[in-house]
Amino acid sequence: MERVVVAGVDRSAHSRLAADWAAHEALWRGLPLRVVHVTPLDSLDAPELWPYRPEAVAPRVAAELAACHPALRVKSLRLAGAAVRALLFQGGDAEMIVLGVRGEGGWAGLSLGSAALAVAGAAACPVVLVPSGLAGTGLGHRPDKVTLAVDARDPADGAIGFAFDTARRRGLRLHVLHAGPPPAAETGPSPYSPSAPAAHAARAEQEMALLAEALRPWRDKYPHVRVLEDVVLFDPARALVRTSGNAALLVVGRGIGGGIGRVAYTVARHTRCPLAVVPA
């Protein structure tokens, strides 16, 4: 069975932006796009439960995307029920699920929708969360890298493989970011002592060696991907949000337990580029 890229849409402009991103990704990967709209049962009146008055959200978005991207293979699907459950089921044959960080629900100023959060935390495939204001969409600037968050002490193979493959398909650089713990001299009572810079440099060198070792087999597997290895000795979420303005995509791994984790949650709230949450 051929894999598909799934785009979950509603009536919001956020989801339409996400669907357009999904269309480009489907073209990059040579896969069809499935545009899915889920209507909650409690919002339907009796006539709408019949197939004669289906909501036109998914077909309309699919038609718009087909007009913009003539080479795109796209179909629409309208479902009724619980949105999260329906989208998780769609992930069974999906290469990825693409959602807007926010949907039509919630309130003004809400930065992360509950459905997007739930799907990203439980899907069997990667979930890409697309923010409403993408960085680098203006003239004169196009991000030229994929940024991957890696814990060099416990590297997540799923996220690493996804990031390398995406960088290869798009011909982009891969920026691998490892956030290591600060040296004791910076967490003790005198972080500005004369020994602090030397301790910082020594710890950074240790962390860089760990990162290089973790990436060695992936560099061998993807020899044509240009890799920039980067180590920071502070909070990884802050580092990722900071670099999101210059990235085409951020990639983070998701643990075996439920939810997307603290780092991914914080990044999803503040990122300026799409965020891919990849299961273990």
SELUMTI-89174 format. One line per field, with one value per residue: residue in three letters; chain; x, y, z of N, C-alpha, C, O in turn; residue number from 0. Coordinates in steps of 0.1 Angstrom, whole numbers, padded with zeros to 4 digits. Layout:
<atoms>
type = ALA  ...
mol = A  ...
n_x = X  ...
n_y = Y  ...
n_z = Z  ...
ca_x = X  ...
ca_y = Y  ...
ca_z = Z  ...
c_x = X  ...
c_y = Y  ...
c_z = Z  ...
o_x = X  ...
o_y = Y  ...
o_z = Z  ...
seq = NUM  ...
</atoms>
This chain:
<atoms>
type = MET  GLU  ARG  VAL  VAL  VAL  ALA  GLY  VAL  ASP  ARG  SER  ALA  HIS  SER  ARG  LEU  ALA  ALA  ASP  TRP  ALA  ALA  HIS  GLU  ALA  LEU  TRP  ARG  GLY  LEU  PRO  LEU  ARG  VAL  VAL  HIS  VAL  THR  PRO  LEU  ASP  SER  LEU  ASP  ALA  PRO  GLU  LEU  TRP  PRO  TYR  ARG  PRO  GLU  ALA  VAL  ALA  PRO  ARG  VAL  ALA  ALA  GLU  LEU  ALA  ALA  CYS  HIS  PRO  ALA  LEU  ARG  VAL  LYS  SER  LEU  ARG  LEU  ALA  GLY  ALA  ALA  VAL  ARG  ALA  LEU  LEU  PHE  GLN  GLY  GLY  ASP  ALA  GLU  MET  ILE  VAL  LEU  GLY  VAL  ARG  GLY  GLU  GLY  GLY  TRP  ALA  GLY  LEU  SER  LEU  GLY  SER  ALA  ALA  LEU  ALA  VAL  ALA  GLY  ALA  ALA  ALA  CYS  PRO  VAL  VAL  LEU  VAL  PRO  SER  GLY  LEU  ALA  GLY  THR  GLY  LEU  GLY  HIS  ARG  PRO  ASP  LYS  VAL  THR  LEU  ALA  VAL  ASP  ALA  ARG  ASP  PRO  ALA  ASP  GLY  ALA  ILE  GLY  PHE  ALA  PHE  ASP  THR  ALA  ARG  ARG  ARG  GLY  LEU  ARG  LEU  HIS  VAL  LEU  HIS  ALA  GLY  PRO  PRO  PRO  ALA  ALA  GLU  THR  GLY  PRO  SER  PRO  TYR  SER  PRO  SER  ALA  PRO  ALA  ALA  HIS  ALA  ALA  ARG  ALA  GLU  GLN  GLU  MET  ALA  LEU  LEU  ALA  GLU  ALA  LEU  ARG  PRO  TRP  ARG  ASP  LYS  TYR  PRO  HIS  VAL  ARG  VAL  LEU  GLU  ASP  VAL  VAL  LEU  PHE  ASP  PRO  ALA  ARG  ALA  LEU  VAL  ARG  THR  SER  GLY  ASN  ALA  ALA  LEU  LEU  VAL  VAL  GLY  ARG  GLY  ILE  GLY  GLY  GLY  ILE  GLY  ARG  VAL  ALA  TYR  THR  VAL  ALA  ARG  HIS  THR  ARG  CYS  PRO  LEU  ALA  VAL  VAL  PRO  ALA
mol = A  A  A  A  A  A  A  A  A  A  A  A  A  A  A  A  A  A  A  A  A  A  A  A  A  A  A  A  A  A  A  A  A  A  A  A  A  A  A  A  A  A  A  A  A  A  A  A  A  A  A  A  A  A  A  A  A  A  A  A  A  A  A  A  A  A  A  A  A  A  A  A  A  A  A  A  A  A  A  A  A  A  A  A  A  A  A  A  A  A  A  A  A  A  A  A  A  A  A  A  A  A  A  A  A  A  A  A  A  A  A  A  A  A  A  A  A  A  A  A  A  A  A  A  A  A  A  A  A  A  A  A  A  A  A  A  A  A  A  A  A  A  A  A  A  A  A  A  A  A  A  A  A  A  A  A  A  A  A  A  A  A  A  A  A  A  A  A  A  A  A  A  A  A  A  A  A  A  A  A  A  A  A  A  A  A  A  A  A  A  A  A  A  A  A  A  A  A  A  A  A  A  A  A  A  A  A  A  A  A  A  A  A  A  A  A  A  A  A  A  A  A  A  A  A  A  A  A  A  A  A  A  A  A  A  A  A  A  A  A  A  A  A  A  A  A  A  A  A  A  A  A  A  A  A  A  A  A  A  A  A  A  A  A  A  A  A  A  A  A  A  A  A  A  A  A  A  A  A  A
n_x = 0008  0006  0021  0009  0006  -0010  -0032  -0047  -0076  -0096  -0119  -0103  -0077  -0053  -0051  -0053  -0029  -0012  -0020  -0012  0016  0018  0011  0034  0053  0044  0048  0076  0082  0071  0045  0010  -0015  -0037  -0065  -0081  -0110  -0126  -0157  -0172  -0197  -0216  -0220  -0235  -0266  -0297  -0302  -0276  -0264  -0269  -0257  -0262  -0257  -0229  -0202  -0182  -0155  -0131  -0131  -0130  -0106  -0089  -0094  -0084  -0057  -0050  -0053  -0033  -0011  -0004  0008  0003  -0011  -0041  -0066  -0098  -0113  -0140  -0150  -0169  -0170  -0149  -0122  -0094  -0092  -0100  -0080  -0057  -0063  -0061  -0034  -0025  -0016  0000  0027  0033  0015  0001  -0006  -0022  -0007  -0025  -0061  -0095  -0109  -0108  -0093  -0086  -0052  -0044  -0018  -0013  -0031  -0054  -0061  -0040  -0019  -0026  -0027  0000  0012  0006  0005  0013  0031  0053  0044  0037  0037  0025  0031  0012  0024  0048  0083  0107  0092  0090  0101  0134  0146  0151  0149  0176  0181  0176  0168  0178  0170  0190  0197  0227  0235  0214  0204  0177  0167  0146  0139  0163  0168  0146  0151  0176  0168  0148  0164  0181  0162  0154  0177  0190  0210  0219  0214  0225  0216  0227  0220  0239  0246  0254  0288  0300  0312  0297  0272  0276  0283  0298  0297  0311  0337  0373  0379  0357  0353  0372  0362  0338  0346  0359  0338  0321  0337  0337  0310  0307  0322  0307  0284  0294  0301  0276  0264  0279  0273  0251  0260  0276  0256  0241  0259  0259  0246  0250  0263  0260  0274  0264  0268  0252  0253  0230  0194  0176  0151  0150  0172  0163  0140  0152  0167  0148  0138  0155  0153  0140  0126  0121  0131  0122  0125  0101  0093  0088  0067  0034  0024  0041  0064  0084  0103  0095  0069  0072  0087  0068  0049  0062  0076  0089  0089  0078  0073  0085  0074  0086  0079  0094
n_y = -0012  0022  0049  0079  0115  0131  0157  0175  0194  0224  0250  0271  0296  0289  0261  0259  0270  0250  0229  0236  0236  0208  0199  0208  0192  0166  0166  0168  0143  0126  0116  0109  0133  0134  0151  0158  0163  0166  0164  0172  0151  0162  0187  0185  0188  0170  0168  0171  0148  0130  0118  0137  0163  0169  0185  0209  0215  0199  0190  0215  0227  0208  0211  0237  0233  0215  0232  0250  0234  0216  0191  0176  0148  0145  0139  0142  0138  0134  0131  0122  0126  0121  0143  0138  0111  0102  0113  0101  0074  0078  0079  0054  0046  0066  0087  0109  0132  0163  0193  0224  0244  0257  0254  0260  0261  0271  0301  0336  0343  0318  0295  0269  0243  0219  0196  0193  0190  0166  0147  0148  0138  0111  0098  0072  0078  0104  0137  0168  0201  0231  0265  0296  0319  0317  0317  0332  0332  0354  0376  0372  0357  0325  0297  0275  0251  0221  0216  0195  0182  0166  0143  0135  0115  0097  0091  0095  0073  0074  0101  0111  0097  0106  0133  0134  0121  0139  0163  0153  0148  0174  0187  0203  0217  0200  0208  0199  0199  0196  0198  0201  0194  0222  0230  0222  0245  0265  0262  0263  0283  0305  0313  0331  0329  0328  0303  0295  0299  0281  0257  0256  0254  0230  0212  0216  0205  0179  0172  0176  0156  0134  0139  0137  0110  0098  0105  0094  0068  0077  0097  0081  0067  0086  0101  0124  0144  0176  0183  0201  0202  0210  0223  0233  0247  0250  0254  0232  0238  0266  0271  0258  0272  0297  0292  0286  0306  0305  0281  0256  0235  0221  0193  0169  0143  0119  0104  0071  0070  0086  0118  0147  0157  0180  0197  0196  0206  0232  0243  0240  0259  0283  0283  0294  0281  0251  0222  0190  0162  0132  0098  0073
n_z = 0000  -0009  0008  0024  0026  0052  0058  0082  0084  0091  0095  0097  0090  0098  0095  0068  0059  0069  0054  0029  0033  0037  0012  -0004  0009  0003  -0025  -0026  -0016  -0034  -0030  -0025  -0014  0013  0023  0052  0070  0101  0115  0146  0161  0178  0168  0145  0128  0123  0094  0084  0091  0071  0039  0019  0024  0028  0046  0030  0035  0034  0006  -0006  0002  -0009  -0036  -0040  -0035  -0055  -0077  -0073  -0073  -0098  -0103  -0081  -0064  -0050  -0026  -0009  0023  0044  0077  0106  0141  0169  0167  0173  0177  0151  0134  0144  0136  0109  0106  0102  0076  0070  0059  0073  0095  0091  0108  0117  0142  0157  0158  0147  0170  0206  0220  0214  0211  0220  0219  0212  0200  0215  0201  0182  0199  0213  0191  0182  0204  0204  0180  0156  0136  0123  0133  0120  0131  0122  0124  0126  0116  0095  0095  0072  0049  0034  0006  -0006  0015  0023  0044  0048  0060  0079  0112  0138  0170  0193  0218  0228  0245  0246  0219  0196  0173  0154  0150  0142  0118  0103  0101  0087  0063  0053  0050  0030  0008  0003  -0003  0016  0043  0073  0105  0135  0168  0200  0233  0261  0296  0318  0329  0362  0373  0364  0376  0402  0432  0422  0393  0377  0381  0376  0366  0352  0323  0312  0322  0309  0282  0283  0289  0267  0247  0254  0251  0224  0213  0221  0206  0180  0179  0181  0157  0138  0124  0109  0093  0077  0064  0050  0031  0014  0027  0041  0072  0101  0132  0164  0197  0227  0259  0275  0282  0260  0247  0246  0230  0206  0199  0194  0171  0153  0136  0114  0102  0080  0090  0122  0141  0164  0188  0201  0232  0245  0263  0270  0255  0242  0255  0275  0261  0234  0237  0246  0225  0204  0211  0206  0182  0151  0127  0110  0131  0136  0152  0162  0166  0188
ca_x = 0000  0013  0020  0003  0008  -0023  -0033  -0059  -0080  -0108  -0123  -0093  -0066  -0041  -0051  -0050  -0014  -0006  -0023  -0003  0029  0017  0012  0047  0060  0039  0055  0090  0083  0064  0034  -0003  -0019  -0051  -0070  -0091  -0118  -0134  -0168  -0178  -0210  -0225  -0222  -0243  -0280  -0301  -0300  -0262  -0259  -0271  -0246  -0266  -0252  -0216  -0194  -0173  -0142  -0120  -0131  -0126  -0091  -0082  -0095  -0075  -0043  -0048  -0052  -0020  0000  -0010  0014  -0001  -0022  -0048  -0080  -0103  -0120  -0148  -0153  -0176  -0167  -0138  -0111  -0081  -0093  -0101  -0067  -0048  -0066  -0056  -0020  -0021  -0009  0006  0041  0032  0003  0004  -0017  -0018  -0005  -0038  -0073  -0106  -0114  -0099  -0096  -0076  -0040  -0040  -0007  -0011  -0044  -0054  -0061  -0027  -0010  -0029  -0022  0015  0017  0001  0005  0024  0039  0057  0034  0043  0029  0028  0027  0004  0033  0060  0095  0113  0083  0091  0111  0148  0151  0145  0157  0184  0186  0167  0174  0175  0174  0196  0204  0239  0236  0203  0199  0164  0169  0135  0140  0176  0165  0136  0158  0186  0161  0142  0175  0185  0152  0152  0189  0193  0220  0213  0219  0222  0218  0228  0221  0245  0245  0265  0298  0298  0317  0286  0260  0279  0280  0306  0298  0319  0351  0383  0379  0344  0355  0379  0353  0328  0352  0362  0325  0317  0345  0332  0297  0309  0327  0296  0275  0301  0300  0262  0260  0288  0266  0241  0268  0279  0244  0237  0271  0257  0239  0259  0259  0267  0272  0264  0265  0250  0252  0218  0181  0174  0139  0153  0181  0156  0131  0160  0171  0136  0137  0164  0152  0129  0119  0127  0128  0124  0120  0091  0096  0078  0055  0025  0027  0053  0075  0085  0110  0086  0057  0077  0090  0056  0042  0069  0084  0086  0089  0072  0080  0081  0075  0088  0079  0105
ca_y = 0000  0034  0058  0092  0126  0135  0171  0177  0208  0228  0262  0282  0299  0281  0247  0260  0272  0237  0220  0240  0230  0194  0197  0208  0180  0154  0167  0165  0129  0119  0108  0116  0140  0132  0162  0152  0172  0158  0172  0166  0147  0171  0200  0182  0187  0158  0167  0170  0134  0123  0121  0146  0176  0168  0197  0210  0220  0191  0191  0229  0228  0199  0217  0249  0228  0210  0243  0256  0224  0207  0178  0170  0139  0149  0135  0147  0128  0140  0122  0127  0120  0127  0146  0132  0096  0100  0116  0090  0063  0081  0078  0040  0044  0080  0090  0120  0139  0177  0200  0237  0245  0261  0252  0270  0262  0278  0315  0345  0342  0304  0293  0255  0236  0207  0184  0192  0184  0152  0139  0148  0130  0097  0092  0062  0084  0118  0147  0181  0212  0243  0277  0304  0328  0310  0325  0329  0332  0367  0376  0375  0348  0311  0289  0265  0240  0213  0215  0183  0182  0153  0140  0126  0104  0088  0095  0089  0070  0078  0115  0113  0092  0115  0146  0131  0118  0152  0171  0147  0150  0188  0193  0213  0214  0194  0214  0190  0206  0189  0207  0194  0201  0231  0225  0225  0258  0275  0260  0265  0297  0315  0310  0341  0327  0327  0289  0292  0298  0269  0246  0256  0249  0215  0205  0217  0196  0165  0170  0176  0142  0125  0141  0131  0095  0094  0108  0087  0059  0084  0103  0071  0063  0098  0108  0136  0154  0184  0183  0210  0197  0222  0220  0244  0242  0255  0247  0229  0244  0280  0270  0255  0284  0307  0289  0283  0316  0303  0267  0252  0225  0216  0179  0165  0129  0117  0092  0059  0074  0095  0132  0151  0160  0194  0204  0198  0214  0246  0247  0241  0272  0295  0281  0302  0272  0238  0213  0176  0154  0119  0088  0064
ca_z = 0000  -0010  0019  0020  0036  0057  0063  0089  0081  0096  0088  0101  0081  0103  0089  0053  0058  0072  0043  0018  0036  0035  -0003  -0008  0014  -0005  -0038  -0023  -0013  -0044  -0024  -0026  -0002  0018  0031  0061  0079  0110  0121  0158  0160  0186  0160  0133  0130  0117  0079  0081  0093  0058  0030  0009  0028  0035  0047  0019  0039  0028  -0009  -0011  0004  -0018  -0049  -0040  -0035  -0068  -0086  -0071  -0076  -0108  -0102  -0068  -0063  -0038  -0024  0003  0031  0054  0087  0117  0153  0177  0158  0177  0174  0137  0129  0148  0128  0095  0106  0099  0063  0067  0061  0083  0097  0092  0114  0122  0156  0163  0149  0148  0184  0215  0221  0209  0219  0223  0210  0209  0201  0222  0192  0177  0210  0215  0180  0182  0215  0204  0166  0153  0125  0126  0132  0118  0136  0114  0131  0117  0110  0091  0092  0060  0037  0026  -0005  -0002  0025  0024  0053  0040  0068  0088  0126  0146  0184  0196  0231  0224  0254  0243  0206  0191  0159  0146  0147  0134  0104  0096  0098  0076  0050  0049  0045  0017  -0002  0000  -0006  0027  0053  0085  0117  0146  0180  0212  0245  0272  0309  0320  0338  0376  0376  0360  0384  0416  0438  0415  0378  0370  0386  0365  0360  0345  0308  0309  0325  0298  0270  0284  0288  0253  0239  0258  0245  0209  0211  0222  0195  0168  0179  0179  0144  0128  0115  0101  0083  0067  0056  0042  0029  0007  0035  0048  0086  0110  0145  0173  0211  0235  0273  0283  0279  0246  0242  0243  0218  0194  0195  0189  0158  0144  0126  0103  0098  0073  0098  0134  0143  0178  0191  0212  0239  0245  0272  0264  0254  0234  0263  0278  0251  0222  0240  0247  0211  0196  0215  0202  0170  0139  0116  0113  0141  0134  0164  0156  0177  0189
c_x = 0009  0011  0014  0007  -0006  -0023  -0047  -0063  -0093  -0112  -0113  -0083  -0054  -0040  -0048  -0035  -0007  -0008  -0014  0011  0029  0017  0026  0055  0056  0046  0069  0092  0077  0053  0021  -0006  -0034  -0055  -0082  -0097  -0127  -0144  -0173  -0192  -0220  -0227  -0230  -0258  -0284  -0299  -0285  -0257  -0261  -0260  -0249  -0261  -0239  -0209  -0184  -0159  -0131  -0120  -0126  -0111  -0084  -0082  -0085  -0060  -0040  -0046  -0038  -0008  -0005  -0004  0010  -0012  -0029  -0062  -0084  -0112  -0127  -0153  -0161  -0172  -0157  -0126  -0098  -0081  -0093  -0087  -0057  -0050  -0060  -0041  -0015  -0013  -0002  0021  0043  0018  0007  -0008  -0012  -0016  -0017  -0049  -0083  -0111  -0105  -0103  -0084  -0064  -0035  -0029  -0006  -0025  -0043  -0054  -0047  -0017  -0013  -0025  -0007  0020  0014  0002  0016  0033  0043  0045  0041  0033  0033  0023  0020  0013  0046  0072  0101  0104  0083  0101  0125  0154  0143  0154  0163  0188  0174  0175  0169  0179  0178  0201  0215  0240  0225  0197  0187  0166  0158  0136  0152  0174  0156  0143  0168  0178  0154  0153  0180  0175  0152  0166  0194  0204  0212  0221  0215  0226  0217  0229  0226  0243  0256  0275  0295  0302  0306  0274  0263  0277  0287  0307  0307  0334  0360  0383  0367  0346  0362  0370  0343  0334  0355  0349  0320  0324  0340  0319  0298  0314  0316  0286  0281  0300  0286  0258  0269  0281  0257  0249  0273  0268  0239  0250  0270  0250  0250  0255  0267  0264  0273  0260  0263  0248  0242  0206  0179  0162  0142  0162  0173  0147  0140  0164  0160  0134  0145  0163  0140  0120  0127  0122  0131  0119  0110  0094  0085  0065  0046  0029  0039  0065  0077  0092  0101  0074  0061  0080  0078  0048  0049  0077  0080  0087  0082  0080  0075  0084  0075  0088  0091  0103
c_y = 0013  0043  0071  0102  0130  0149  0172  0192  0211  0241  0274  0284  0292  0268  0248  0262  0258  0228  0224  0235  0215  0191  0198  0196  0167  0154  0164  0150  0120  0110  0116  0123  0137  0143  0157  0163  0164  0167  0165  0163  0156  0184  0198  0182  0174  0157  0165  0156  0126  0127  0132  0160  0175  0182  0197  0215  0212  0192  0205  0231  0220  0205  0229  0244  0222  0220  0249  0247  0214  0193  0170  0160  0141  0144  0141  0136  0136  0130  0129  0119  0128  0130  0139  0118  0094  0103  0106  0078  0065  0079  0064  0038  0058  0080  0101  0126  0154  0185  0214  0236  0249  0257  0263  0271  0271  0293  0323  0344  0328  0300  0278  0248  0223  0195  0182  0185  0170  0143  0137  0139  0115  0090  0082  0067  0098  0127  0161  0192  0225  0255  0286  0315  0322  0320  0322  0328  0344  0366  0378  0366  0335  0303  0277  0253  0233  0213  0204  0185  0168  0153  0130  0114  0094  0092  0088  0086  0074  0092  0118  0109  0101  0127  0144  0129  0131  0161  0166  0150  0165  0195  0204  0208  0208  0200  0205  0197  0197  0198  0198  0201  0211  0226  0230  0240  0269  0273  0262  0280  0308  0312  0319  0340  0326  0313  0286  0290  0285  0257  0245  0250  0234  0207  0205  0207  0182  0162  0169  0162  0132  0126  0135  0116  0091  0096  0100  0077  0066  0092  0093  0067  0074  0106  0122  0147  0162  0186  0193  0206  0209  0217  0233  0239  0250  0249  0245  0236  0259  0280  0267  0266  0295  0305  0286  0293  0314  0289  0265  0242  0222  0201  0175  0150  0129  0104  0082  0063  0083  0110  0135  0155  0176  0202  0207  0207  0229  0251  0249  0254  0284  0294  0290  0294  0259  0229  0199  0168  0139  0108  0079  0052
c_z = 0000  0003  0014  0030  0039  0062  0069  0088  0089  0089  0090  0090  0085  0096  0074  0050  0060  0060  0031  0020  0033  0020  -0008  -0004  0006  -0019  -0036  -0022  -0024  -0040  -0026  -0013  0001  0027  0039  0069  0088  0117  0134  0156  0167  0179  0148  0137  0122  0102  0076  0083  0080  0048  0019  0012  0035  0035  0036  0022  0032  0013  -0014  -0009  -0006  -0032  -0050  -0042  -0049  -0079  -0085  -0075  -0085  -0108  -0089  -0070  -0050  -0038  -0011  0010  0042  0064  0098  0130  0161  0168  0161  0173  0159  0130  0132  0139  0113  0095  0103  0087  0060  0069  0072  0084  0098  0097  0117  0137  0164  0153  0151  0162  0193  0215  0216  0217  0222  0213  0206  0211  0208  0213  0186  0187  0212  0204  0180  0193  0214  0190  0164  0142  0129  0124  0131  0122  0129  0121  0121  0110  0107  0089  0078  0048  0029  0015  0001  0009  0025  0033  0045  0049  0075  0101  0133  0160  0187  0211  0228  0233  0252  0230  0201  0176  0150  0141  0139  0119  0096  0092  0086  0063  0045  0043  0031  0006  -0006  -0004  0004  0036  0065  0097  0129  0159  0192  0224  0257  0285  0311  0330  0352  0380  0373  0368  0399  0421  0430  0401  0371  0375  0374  0358  0351  0330  0305  0311  0314  0286  0271  0283  0274  0245  0242  0251  0230  0205  0211  0210  0182  0167  0176  0164  0133  0119  0105  0090  0072  0058  0047  0039  0021  0015  0042  0062  0093  0125  0155  0187  0218  0250  0281  0278  0264  0240  0238  0231  0205  0190  0189  0175  0148  0133  0113  0098  0090  0080  0110  0136  0157  0179  0202  0219  0238  0253  0264  0264  0246  0242  0264  0267  0239  0225  0240  0233  0203  0199  0209  0189  0159  0126  0119  0122  0138  0147  0160  0167  0177  0180
o_x = 0018  -0001  0014  0012  -0014  -0014  -0057  -0055  -0101  -0107  -0115  -0079  -0045  -0029  -0042  -0030  0002  0000  -0010  0018  0039  0023  0030  0063  0065  0050  0075  0102  0078  0050  0021  -0001  -0042  -0049  -0092  -0090  -0134  -0141  -0177  -0200  -0231  -0236  -0233  -0262  -0276  -0294  -0282  -0246  -0255  -0255  -0241  -0261  -0237  -0211  -0178  -0151  -0123  -0109  -0119  -0105  -0074  -0072  -0079  -0053  -0029  -0038  -0033  0002  -0010  -0011  0014  -0023  -0023  -0069  -0076  -0117  -0121  -0159  -0161  -0171  -0156  -0121  -0092  -0072  -0086  -0083  -0048  -0041  -0056  -0035  -0003  -0004  0001  0026  0053  0011  0016  -0019  0000  -0023  -0020  -0047  -0080  -0118  -0095  -0114  -0074  -0065  -0024  -0031  0001  -0030  -0033  -0048  -0042  -0009  -0004  -0020  -0002  0031  0018  0001  0027  0043  0038  0037  0049  0022  0045  0011  0022  0010  0055  0070  0099  0109  0077  0109  0127  0166  0131  0166  0157  0198  0163  0186  0157  0191  0171  0208  0212  0246  0227  0186  0186  0166  0161  0134  0152  0177  0158  0141  0168  0183  0154  0150  0182  0179  0150  0166  0200  0207  0200  0232  0203  0237  0206  0239  0219  0241  0267  0272  0288  0295  0306  0265  0254  0271  0284  0318  0310  0341  0356  0387  0367  0341  0358  0371  0339  0327  0353  0349  0315  0318  0340  0317  0290  0310  0315  0281  0274  0297  0284  0250  0265  0283  0255  0244  0273  0269  0234  0251  0279  0248  0259  0243  0280  0252  0283  0252  0270  0243  0245  0206  0180  0163  0138  0161  0176  0145  0136  0165  0162  0128  0142  0172  0129  0108  0140  0110  0143  0109  0109  0096  0075  0055  0049  0037  0047  0076  0071  0087  0100  0070  0054  0076  0077  0042  0042  0083  0068  0085  0080  0093  0063  0095  0065  0096  0098  0112
o_y = 0014  0045  0074  0099  0133  0153  0171  0201  0202  0243  0285  0275  0289  0264  0239  0257  0255  0220  0215  0231  0210  0181  0189  0191  0159  0144  0157  0145  0108  0099  0128  0119  0137  0145  0153  0172  0155  0177  0154  0171  0158  0192  0207  0177  0168  0147  0158  0153  0115  0138  0136  0169  0180  0190  0187  0219  0219  0194  0206  0236  0224  0204  0231  0250  0224  0219  0254  0252  0203  0183  0158  0163  0138  0145  0144  0127  0144  0120  0141  0107  0140  0121  0134  0113  0085  0095  0102  0071  0056  0077  0061  0030  0060  0075  0101  0125  0157  0183  0217  0229  0244  0258  0274  0281  0277  0297  0318  0345  0326  0301  0275  0248  0216  0184  0171  0177  0162  0132  0126  0133  0107  0078  0083  0060  0103  0125  0164  0192  0229  0256  0285  0319  0322  0330  0310  0322  0345  0356  0385  0366  0335  0301  0271  0246  0239  0209  0202  0188  0158  0162  0118  0104  0082  0097  0075  0095  0078  0095  0126  0116  0103  0132  0152  0135  0133  0167  0174  0155  0168  0206  0214  0196  0211  0198  0205  0200  0191  0206  0190  0213  0208  0217  0240  0246  0280  0282  0262  0288  0319  0308  0317  0349  0322  0312  0276  0281  0278  0247  0234  0242  0227  0197  0195  0201  0173  0152  0161  0157  0123  0116  0128  0111  0081  0088  0100  0078  0061  0093  0096  0064  0071  0117  0130  0158  0157  0191  0193  0206  0217  0209  0243  0228  0257  0239  0254  0240  0263  0288  0273  0269  0301  0314  0285  0290  0320  0284  0271  0241  0220  0198  0177  0147  0138  0094  0084  0058  0088  0114  0126  0157  0183  0213  0218  0215  0237  0262  0259  0260  0294  0304  0294  0299  0257  0229  0196  0169  0134  0110  0078  0043
o_z = 0008  0007  0002  0041  0031  0070  0063  0091  0091  0078  0084  0082  0077  0092  0068  0041  0053  0056  0023  0011  0028  0016  -0016  -0011  0003  -0024  -0045  -0027  -0024  -0045  -0028  -0002  -0008  0038  0033  0075  0082  0123  0134  0151  0162  0183  0141  0147  0115  0097  0066  0078  0079  0049  0011  0003  0046  0026  0033  0014  0026  0007  -0024  -0018  -0012  -0040  -0061  -0049  -0055  -0088  -0095  -0078  -0081  -0111  -0088  -0076  -0039  -0048  -0002  0004  0050  0060  0099  0129  0159  0162  0152  0167  0154  0121  0124  0136  0107  0084  0102  0086  0048  0078  0079  0074  0107  0092  0118  0144  0175  0141  0156  0165  0188  0212  0213  0230  0227  0201  0196  0222  0207  0216  0185  0184  0214  0206  0177  0191  0223  0189  0170  0139  0139  0115  0139  0117  0131  0123  0109  0099  0115  0082  0074  0037  0018  0014  0011  0012  0027  0030  0036  0045  0078  0102  0135  0163  0185  0215  0226  0229  0256  0230  0203  0168  0138  0129  0129  0110  0084  0081  0077  0052  0033  0032  0022  -0005  -0018  -0009  0000  0037  0067  0099  0132  0161  0194  0224  0262  0285  0306  0338  0355  0388  0379  0368  0407  0413  0432  0396  0359  0373  0363  0347  0344  0324  0295  0303  0309  0279  0261  0277  0269  0236  0233  0245  0224  0195  0203  0205  0174  0157  0169  0159  0122  0107  0094  0079  0060  0046  0036  0044  0022  0010  0049  0064  0092  0129  0154  0190  0217  0252  0291  0270  0256  0228  0227  0222  0195  0178  0179  0166  0136  0123  0103  0091  0092  0078  0110  0134  0161  0172  0210  0212  0232  0249  0253  0272  0243  0236  0257  0264  0235  0216  0235  0229  0195  0190  0207  0185  0158  0115  0131  0122  0139  0152  0154  0176  0167  0180
seq = 0  1  2  3  4  5  6  7  8  9  10  11  12  13  14  15  16  17  18  19  20  21  22  23  24  25  26  27  28  29  30  31  32  33  34  35  36  37  38  39  40  41  42  43  44  45  46  47  48  49  50  51  52  53  54  55  56  57  58  59  60  61  62  63  64  65  66  67  68  69  70  71  72  73  74  75  76  77  78  79  80  81  82  83  84  85  86  87  88  89  90  91  92  93  94  95  96  97  98  99  100  101  102  103  104  105  106  107  108  109  110  111  112  113  114  115  116  117  118  119  120  121  122  123  124  125  126  127  128  129  130  131  132  133  134  135  136  137  138  139  140  141  142  143  144  145  146  147  148  149  150  151  152  153  154  155  156  157  158  159  160  161  162  163  164  165  166  167  168  169  170  171  172  173  174  175  176  177  178  179  180  181  182  183  184  185  186  187  188  189  190  191  192  193  194  195  196  197  198  199  200  201  202  203  204  205  206  207  208  209  210  211  212  213  214  215  216  217  218  219  220  221  222  223  224  225  226  227  228  229  230  231  232  233  234  235  236  237  238  239  240  241  242  243  244  245  246  247  248  249  250  251  252  253  254  255  256  257  258  259  260  261  262  263  264  265  266  267  268  269  270  271  272  273  274  275  276  277  278  279
</atoms>
